[in-house]
């Protein structure tokens, strides 16, 4: 059984062909995950998609409100 984080990674890989769909799914994923998982997702996303979608990643992850 996949964790939510692993499931989201799978979804992002499948929609990575379309910029707006990728951004929509990433924004949804960030809202669903706990802060620790968002950190892991962020690291993974920049590694996987940083060359193609850096602007999208910056926009989505910058909008994340941090509670400490």
Backbone atoms as SQL, in Angstrom:
CREATE TABLE atoms (id INTEGER PRIMARY KEY, chain TEXT, resi INTEGER, resn TEXT, atom TEXT, x REAL, y REAL, z REAL);
INSERT INTO atoms VALUES
  (1, 'A', 1, 'UNK', 'N', 0.836, -1.180, 0.000),
  (2, 'A', 1, 'UNK', 'CA', 0.000, 0.000, 0.000),
  (3, 'A', 1, 'UNK', 'C', 0.889, 1.254, 0.000),
  (4, 'A', 2, 'UNK', 'N', 0.536, 2.204, -0.852),
  (5, 'A', 2, 'UNK', 'CA', 1.316, 3.431, -0.968),
  (6, 'A', 2, 'UNK', 'C', 0.938, 4.451, 0.102),
  (7, 'A', 3, 'UNK', 'N', 1.926, 5.171, 0.573),
  (8, 'A', 3, 'UNK', 'CA', 1.639, 6.286, 1.469),
  (9, 'A', 3, 'UNK', 'C', 1.059, 7.419, 0.618),
  (10, 'A', 4, 'UNK', 'N', 0.461, 8.395, 1.259),
  (11, 'A', 4, 'UNK', 'CA', -0.104, 9.536, 0.535),
  (12, 'A', 4, 'UNK', 'C', 0.986, 10.254, -0.245),
  (13, 'A', 5, 'UNK', 'N', 2.154, 10.406, 0.345),
  (14, 'A', 5, 'UNK', 'CA', 3.258, 11.081, -0.322),
  (15, 'A', 5, 'UNK', 'C', 3.669, 10.334, -1.594),
  (16, 'A', 6, 'UNK', 'N', 3.790, 9.038, -1.504),
  (17, 'A', 6, 'UNK', 'CA', 4.171, 8.238, -2.671),
  (18, 'A', 6, 'UNK', 'C', 3.087, 8.292, -3.748),
  (19, 'A', 7, 'UNK', 'N', 1.848, 8.282, -3.335),
  (20, 'A', 7, 'UNK', 'CA', 0.728, 8.388, -4.267),
  (21, 'A', 7, 'UNK', 'C', 0.785, 9.734, -5.007),
  (22, 'A', 8, 'UNK', 'N', 1.041, 10.808, -4.269),
  (23, 'A', 8, 'UNK', 'CA', 1.131, 12.135, -4.873),
  (24, 'A', 8, 'UNK', 'C', 2.286, 12.205, -5.863),
  (25, 'A', 9, 'UNK', 'N', 3.397, 11.607, -5.530),
  (26, 'A', 9, 'UNK', 'CA', 4.538, 11.583, -6.452),
  (27, 'A', 9, 'UNK', 'C', 4.146, 10.891, -7.754),
  (28, 'A', 10, 'UNK', 'N', 3.416, 9.802, -7.647),
  (29, 'A', 10, 'UNK', 'CA', 2.959, 9.077, -8.833),
  (30, 'A', 10, 'UNK', 'C', 2.053, 9.959, -9.689),
  (31, 'A', 11, 'UNK', 'N', 1.123, 10.643, -9.043),
  (32, 'A', 11, 'UNK', 'CA', 0.207, 11.532, -9.759),
  (33, 'A', 11, 'UNK', 'C', 0.982, 12.642, -10.467),
  (34, 'A', 12, 'UNK', 'N', 1.919, 13.262, -9.755),
  (35, 'A', 12, 'UNK', 'CA', 2.692, 14.356, -10.353),
  (36, 'A', 12, 'UNK', 'C', 3.498, 13.892, -11.561),
  (37, 'A', 13, 'UNK', 'N', 4.044, 12.706, -11.495),
  (38, 'A', 13, 'UNK', 'CA', 4.775, 12.171, -12.641),
  (39, 'A', 13, 'UNK', 'C', 3.841, 11.968, -13.834),
  (40, 'A', 14, 'UNK', 'N', 2.626, 11.508, -13.557),
  (41, 'A', 14, 'UNK', 'CA', 1.678, 11.235, -14.639),
  (42, 'A', 14, 'UNK', 'C', 1.131, 12.505, -15.290),
  (43, 'A', 15, 'UNK', 'N', 1.038, 13.605, -14.539),
  (44, 'A', 15, 'UNK', 'CA', 0.498, 14.846, -15.105),
  (45, 'A', 15, 'UNK', 'C', 1.591, 15.826, -15.513),
  (46, 'A', 16, 'UNK', 'N', 2.839, 15.435, -15.420),
  (47, 'A', 16, 'UNK', 'CA', 3.942, 16.357, -15.680),
  (48, 'A', 16, 'UNK', 'C', 4.024, 16.808, -17.145),
  (49, 'A', 17, 'UNK', 'N', 3.252, 16.215, -18.019),
  (50, 'A', 17, 'UNK', 'CA', 3.242, 16.618, -19.420),
  (51, 'A', 17, 'UNK', 'C', 2.508, 17.949, -19.618),
  (52, 'A', 18, 'UNK', 'N', 1.671, 18.355, -18.642),
  (53, 'A', 18, 'UNK', 'CA', 0.849, 19.553, -18.766),
  (54, 'A', 18, 'UNK', 'C', 1.118, 20.497, -17.599),
  (55, 'A', 19, 'UNK', 'N', 1.615, 21.675, -17.901),
  (56, 'A', 19, 'UNK', 'CA', 2.026, 22.635, -16.873),
  (57, 'A', 19, 'UNK', 'C', 0.891, 23.012, -15.918),
  (58, 'A', 20, 'UNK', 'N', -0.270, 23.368, -16.450),
  (59, 'A', 20, 'UNK', 'CA', -1.367, 23.822, -15.582),
  (60, 'A', 20, 'UNK', 'C', -1.918, 22.680, -14.736),
  (61, 'A', 21, 'UNK', 'N', -1.994, 21.501, -15.291),
  (62, 'A', 21, 'UNK', 'CA', -2.450, 20.340, -14.528),
  (63, 'A', 21, 'UNK', 'C', -1.448, 19.986, -13.431),
  (64, 'A', 22, 'UNK', 'N', -0.174, 20.066, -13.751),
  (65, 'A', 22, 'UNK', 'CA', 0.873, 19.810, -12.771),
  (66, 'A', 22, 'UNK', 'C', 0.770, 20.797, -11.607),
  (67, 'A', 23, 'UNK', 'N', 0.599, 22.071, -11.937),
  (68, 'A', 23, 'UNK', 'CA', 0.492, 23.100, -10.898),
  (69, 'A', 23, 'UNK', 'C', -0.743, 22.867, -10.022),
  (70, 'A', 24, 'UNK', 'N', -1.841, 22.526, -10.634),
  (71, 'A', 24, 'UNK', 'CA', -3.082, 22.273, -9.894),
  (72, 'A', 24, 'UNK', 'C', -2.915, 21.097, -8.931),
  (73, 'A', 25, 'UNK', 'N', -2.335, 20.013, -9.406),
  (74, 'A', 25, 'UNK', 'CA', -2.143, 18.827, -8.569),
  (75, 'A', 25, 'UNK', 'C', -1.122, 19.081, -7.468),
  (76, 'A', 26, 'UNK', 'N', -0.090, 19.840, -7.767),
  (77, 'A', 26, 'UNK', 'CA', 0.919, 20.160, -6.756),
  (78, 'A', 26, 'UNK', 'C', 0.316, 21.017, -5.648),
  (79, 'A', 27, 'UNK', 'N', -0.457, 22.013, -6.022),
  (80, 'A', 27, 'UNK', 'CA', -1.097, 22.875, -5.020),
  (81, 'A', 27, 'UNK', 'C', -2.035, 22.061, -4.133),
  (82, 'A', 28, 'UNK', 'N', -2.775, 21.150, -4.727),
  (83, 'A', 28, 'UNK', 'CA', -3.685, 20.288, -3.974),
  (84, 'A', 28, 'UNK', 'C', -2.891, 19.390, -3.017),
  (85, 'A', 29, 'UNK', 'N', -1.796, 18.856, -3.503),
  (86, 'A', 29, 'UNK', 'CA', -0.962, 17.967, -2.693),
  (87, 'A', 29, 'UNK', 'C', -0.391, 18.692, -1.475),
  (88, 'A', 30, 'UNK', 'N', 0.055, 19.913, -1.672),
  (89, 'A', 30, 'UNK', 'CA', 0.647, 20.687, -0.577),
  (90, 'A', 30, 'UNK', 'C', -0.373, 20.906, 0.533),
  (91, 'A', 31, 'UNK', 'N', -1.611, 21.100, 0.161),
  (92, 'A', 31, 'UNK', 'CA', -2.671, 21.297, 1.156),
  (93, 'A', 31, 'UNK', 'C', -2.975, 20.022, 1.931),
  (94, 'A', 32, 'UNK', 'N', -2.803, 18.871, 1.287),
  (95, 'A', 32, 'UNK', 'CA', -3.142, 17.591, 1.909),
  (96, 'A', 32, 'UNK', 'C', -2.091, 17.067, 2.883),
  (97, 'A', 33, 'UNK', 'N', -0.842, 17.397, 2.629),
  (98, 'A', 33, 'UNK', 'CA', 0.251, 16.795, 3.388),
  (99, 'A', 33, 'UNK', 'C', 0.589, 17.577, 4.656),
  (100, 'A', 34, 'UNK', 'N', 1.178, 16.863, 5.596),
  (101, 'A', 34, 'UNK', 'CA', 1.681, 17.507, 6.808),
  (102, 'A', 34, 'UNK', 'C', 3.029, 18.173, 6.470),
  (103, 'A', 35, 'UNK', 'N', 3.452, 19.156, 7.268),
  (104, 'A', 35, 'UNK', 'CA', 4.681, 19.907, 6.945),
  (105, 'A', 35, 'UNK', 'C', 5.918, 19.039, 6.666),
  (106, 'A', 36, 'UNK', 'N', 6.106, 17.987, 7.410),
  (107, 'A', 36, 'UNK', 'CA', 7.270, 17.109, 7.192),
  (108, 'A', 36, 'UNK', 'C', 7.221, 16.493, 5.787),
  (109, 'A', 37, 'UNK', 'N', 6.027, 16.070, 5.379),
  (110, 'A', 37, 'UNK', 'CA', 5.873, 15.471, 4.052),
  (111, 'A', 37, 'UNK', 'C', 6.018, 16.520, 2.955),
  (112, 'A', 38, 'UNK', 'N', 5.577, 17.744, 3.227),
  (113, 'A', 38, 'UNK', 'CA', 5.730, 18.823, 2.241),
  (114, 'A', 38, 'UNK', 'C', 7.211, 19.079, 1.987),
  (115, 'A', 39, 'UNK', 'N', 8.016, 19.049, 3.038),
  (116, 'A', 39, 'UNK', 'CA', 9.469, 19.211, 2.885),
  (117, 'A', 39, 'UNK', 'C', 10.052, 18.130, 1.981),
  (118, 'A', 40, 'UNK', 'N', 9.623, 16.899, 2.208),
  (119, 'A', 40, 'UNK', 'CA', 10.103, 15.781, 1.396),
  (120, 'A', 40, 'UNK', 'C', 9.646, 15.927, -0.048),
  (121, 'A', 41, 'UNK', 'N', 8.384, 16.333, -0.222),
  (122, 'A', 41, 'UNK', 'CA', 7.848, 16.526, -1.570),
  (123, 'A', 41, 'UNK', 'C', 8.602, 17.642, -2.287),
  (124, 'A', 42, 'UNK', 'N', 8.870, 18.715, -1.583),
  (125, 'A', 42, 'UNK', 'CA', 9.585, 19.842, -2.175),
  (126, 'A', 42, 'UNK', 'C', 10.959, 19.409, -2.680),
  (127, 'A', 43, 'UNK', 'N', 11.685, 18.715, -1.849),
  (128, 'A', 43, 'UNK', 'CA', 13.021, 18.230, -2.229),
  (129, 'A', 43, 'UNK', 'C', 12.928, 17.333, -3.466),
  (130, 'A', 44, 'UNK', 'N', 11.971, 16.416, -3.457),
  (131, 'A', 44, 'UNK', 'CA', 11.778, 15.491, -4.570),
  (132, 'A', 44, 'UNK', 'C', 11.380, 16.235, -5.847),
  (133, 'A', 45, 'UNK', 'N', 10.447, 17.189, -5.725),
  (134, 'A', 45, 'UNK', 'CA', 9.971, 17.934, -6.896),
  (135, 'A', 45, 'UNK', 'C', 11.087, 18.724, -7.559),
  (136, 'A', 46, 'UNK', 'N', 11.900, 19.398, -6.751),
  (137, 'A', 46, 'UNK', 'CA', 12.991, 20.169, -7.339),
  (138, 'A', 46, 'UNK', 'C', 14.005, 19.253, -8.018),
  (139, 'A', 47, 'UNK', 'N', 14.203, 18.077, -7.471),
  (140, 'A', 47, 'UNK', 'CA', 15.111, 17.110, -8.085),
  (141, 'A', 47, 'UNK', 'C', 14.534, 16.575, -9.400),
  (142, 'A', 48, 'UNK', 'N', 13.253, 16.229, -9.394),
  (143, 'A', 48, 'UNK', 'CA', 12.606, 15.625, -10.562),
  (144, 'A', 48, 'UNK', 'C', 12.226, 16.633, -11.644),
  (145, 'A', 49, 'UNK', 'N', 11.700, 17.778, -11.238),
  (146, 'A', 49, 'UNK', 'CA', 11.088, 18.708, -12.191),
  (147, 'A', 49, 'UNK', 'C', 11.688, 20.111, -12.183),
  (148, 'A', 50, 'UNK', 'N', 12.750, 20.311, -11.445),
  (149, 'A', 50, 'UNK', 'CA', 13.334, 21.639, -11.287),
  (150, 'A', 50, 'UNK', 'C', 13.744, 22.311, -12.581),
  (151, 'A', 51, 'UNK', 'N', 14.221, 21.551, -13.529),
  (152, 'A', 51, 'UNK', 'CA', 14.675, 22.135, -14.794),
  (153, 'A', 51, 'UNK', 'C', 13.503, 22.605, -15.650),
  (154, 'A', 52, 'UNK', 'N', 12.390, 21.909, -15.574),
  (155, 'A', 52, 'UNK', 'CA', 11.244, 22.209, -16.429),
  (156, 'A', 52, 'UNK', 'C', 10.249, 23.148, -15.756),
  (157, 'A', 53, 'UNK', 'N', 9.968, 22.915, -14.473),
  (158, 'A', 53, 'UNK', 'CA', 8.894, 23.622, -13.783),
  (159, 'A', 53, 'UNK', 'C', 9.363, 24.446, -12.586),
  (160, 'A', 54, 'UNK', 'N', 10.564, 24.983, -12.634),
  (161, 'A', 54, 'UNK', 'CA', 11.089, 25.738, -11.489),
  (162, 'A', 54, 'UNK', 'C', 10.159, 26.888, -11.085),
  (163, 'A', 55, 'UNK', 'N', 9.617, 27.611, -12.032),
  (164, 'A', 55, 'UNK', 'CA', 8.734, 28.736, -11.728),
  (165, 'A', 55, 'UNK', 'C', 7.474, 28.244, -11.009),
  (166, 'A', 56, 'UNK', 'N', 6.906, 27.155, -11.497),
  (167, 'A', 56, 'UNK', 'CA', 5.713, 26.571, -10.880),
  (168, 'A', 56, 'UNK', 'C', 6.028, 26.113, -9.464),
  (169, 'A', 57, 'UNK', 'N', 7.145, 25.447, -9.297),
  (170, 'A', 57, 'UNK', 'CA', 7.541, 24.958, -7.976),
  (171, 'A', 57, 'UNK', 'C', 7.758, 26.124, -7.015),
  (172, 'A', 58, 'UNK', 'N', 8.449, 27.146, -7.472),
  (173, 'A', 58, 'UNK', 'CA', 8.681, 28.313, -6.612),
  (174, 'A', 58, 'UNK', 'C', 7.361, 28.928, -6.177),
  (175, 'A', 59, 'UNK', 'N', 6.427, 29.064, -7.115),
  (176, 'A', 59, 'UNK', 'CA', 5.134, 29.668, -6.819),
  (177, 'A', 59, 'UNK', 'C', 4.346, 28.815, -5.830),
  (178, 'A', 60, 'UNK', 'N', 4.268, 27.533, -6.061),
  (179, 'A', 60, 'UNK', 'CA', 3.466, 26.654, -5.203),
  (180, 'A', 60, 'UNK', 'C', 4.061, 26.530, -3.802),
  (181, 'A', 61, 'UNK', 'N', 5.364, 26.329, -3.713),
  (182, 'A', 61, 'UNK', 'CA', 5.972, 26.146, -2.397),
  (183, 'A', 61, 'UNK', 'C', 6.125, 27.455, -1.623),
  (184, 'A', 62, 'UNK', 'N', 6.200, 28.577, -2.320),
  (185, 'A', 62, 'UNK', 'CA', 6.278, 29.872, -1.642),
  (186, 'A', 62, 'UNK', 'C', 4.943, 30.214, -0.987),
  (187, 'A', 63, 'UNK', 'N', 3.859, 29.721, -1.557),
  (188, 'A', 63, 'UNK', 'CA', 2.533, 29.990, -1.004),
  (189, 'A', 63, 'UNK', 'C', 2.214, 29.203, 0.227),
  (190, 'A', 64, 'UNK', 'N', 3.066, 28.260, 0.569),
  (191, 'A', 64, 'UNK', 'CA', 2.862, 27.398, 1.739),
  (192, 'A', 64, 'UNK', 'C', 3.052, 28.203, 3.016),
  (193, 'A', 65, 'UNK', 'N', 2.044, 28.230, 3.844),
  (194, 'A', 65, 'UNK', 'CA', 2.131, 28.908, 5.142),
  (195, 'A', 65, 'UNK', 'C', 2.825, 27.982, 6.117),
  (196, 'A', 66, 'UNK', 'N', 3.818, 28.515, 6.813),
  (197, 'A', 66, 'UNK', 'CA', 4.554, 27.677, 7.774),
  (198, 'A', 66, 'UNK', 'C', 4.098, 27.975, 9.192),
  (199, 'A', 67, 'UNK', 'N', 3.732, 26.934, 9.894),
  (200, 'A', 67, 'UNK', 'CA', 3.358, 27.043, 11.298),
  (201, 'A', 67, 'UNK', 'C', 4.453, 26.367, 12.110),
  (202, 'A', 68, 'UNK', 'N', 5.017, 27.078, 13.055),
  (203, 'A', 68, 'UNK', 'CA', 6.082, 26.472, 13.876),
  (204, 'A', 68, 'UNK', 'C', 5.696, 26.448, 15.322);
